[in-house]
Amino acid sequence: MSDGSSVRDNAANSRFELEEEGQIAFAEYVRRGEVLIIPHVEAPIALRGKGTAGRLMAGVLDRVRAEGLKVVPSCPYAAAFIARNKQYQDLVA
């Protein structure tokens, strides 16, 4: 779904970001050892319904896999995204 190259880790703000159309969608995270907790995912209103949040989540989860981490999707959107995309279900802690 995504190569993850356009999703950046804004470590100073503990969130992954994806810029599209001059606006930023983000997924906040809390790192606990080898586990990334995702409590909140948000896309600006202008980007909703365009797949931006899905591309963001795919990029985040591709990075999680590449780094050998697991994820706890406490955000309802993040949990639903993983439930809909079986290729990421093995990443859930």
C-alpha positions as CSV (number, residue, x, y, z in Angstrom):
1,M,0.0,0.0,0.0
2,S,2.8,2.4,0.9
3,D,6.5,2.5,0.7
4,G,6.6,4.6,3.9
5,S,9.1,7.0,2.3
6,S,6.8,10.0,2.5
7,V,5.9,9.4,6.2
8,R,8.3,11.1,8.5
9,D,9.0,10.6,12.2
10,N,8.7,13.9,14.0
11,A,10.4,12.5,17.1
12,A,10.3,15.9,18.9
13,N,6.5,15.8,18.8
14,S,6.2,12.0,19.2
15,R,4.2,11.6,16.0
16,F,4.5,10.4,12.4
17,E,3.5,12.9,9.8
18,L,2.3,12.8,6.2
19,E,2.1,16.0,4.2
20,E,-0.4,16.2,1.3
21,E,-1.9,19.2,-0.4
22,G,0.1,21.5,2.0
23,Q,-1.5,20.0,5.1
24,I,-0.3,17.4,7.6
25,A,-2.0,14.3,8.8
26,F,-0.4,12.7,11.9
27,A,-0.3,9.7,14.1
28,E,0.8,10.3,17.7
29,Y,2.8,7.6,19.3
30,V,4.3,6.6,22.7
31,R,7.3,4.3,22.5
32,R,7.5,1.6,25.2
33,G,10.6,-0.4,24.5
34,E,9.9,-2.4,21.3
35,V,6.2,-1.4,21.3
36,L,4.7,1.7,19.7
37,I,1.4,2.8,21.2
38,I,-0.8,4.8,18.8
39,P,-3.3,6.8,20.8
40,H,-4.4,9.3,18.1
41,V,-4.5,9.6,14.3
42,E,-5.8,12.8,12.7
43,A,-6.2,14.2,9.2
44,P,-7.2,17.8,8.5
45,I,-10.8,18.1,7.3
46,A,-9.7,19.0,3.8
47,L,-7.8,15.6,3.5
48,R,-10.6,13.4,4.9
49,G,-12.1,11.0,2.5
50,K,-9.1,11.0,0.2
51,G,-7.2,8.1,1.7
52,T,-4.6,10.3,3.4
53,A,-5.0,8.7,6.8
54,G,-4.8,5.2,5.3
55,R,-1.5,6.1,3.5
56,L,-0.2,7.5,6.8
57,M,-1.1,4.4,8.7
58,A,0.4,2.1,6.0
59,G,3.6,4.2,6.1
60,V,3.7,4.0,9.9
61,L,3.1,0.2,10.0
62,D,5.7,-0.4,7.2
63,R,8.2,1.5,9.4
64,V,7.1,-0.5,12.5
65,R,7.8,-3.7,10.6
66,A,11.1,-2.5,9.2
67,E,12.3,-1.6,12.7
68,G,11.1,-5.0,14.2
69,L,8.6,-3.3,16.5
70,K,5.1,-4.2,17.6
71,V,2.1,-1.8,17.8
72,V,-0.8,-1.1,20.2
73,P,-3.5,0.7,18.2
74,S,-5.4,2.4,21.0
75,C,-6.9,4.9,18.5
76,P,-10.1,3.6,17.0
77,Y,-9.0,4.6,13.5
78,A,-5.7,2.8,13.8
79,A,-7.3,-0.3,15.2
80,A,-9.9,-0.3,12.4
81,F,-7.2,0.2,9.8
82,I,-5.3,-2.8,11.0
83,A,-8.5,-4.9,11.2
84,R,-9.2,-4.1,7.5
85,N,-5.6,-4.7,6.4
86,K,-4.6,-8.3,7.2
87,Q,-1.0,-7.8,6.2
88,Y,-0.5,-5.6,9.3
89,Q,-2.3,-7.8,11.9
90,D,0.9,-9.6,12.9
91,L,2.3,-6.3,14.1
92,V,-0.2,-6.0,17.0
93,A,1.4,-6.6,20.4
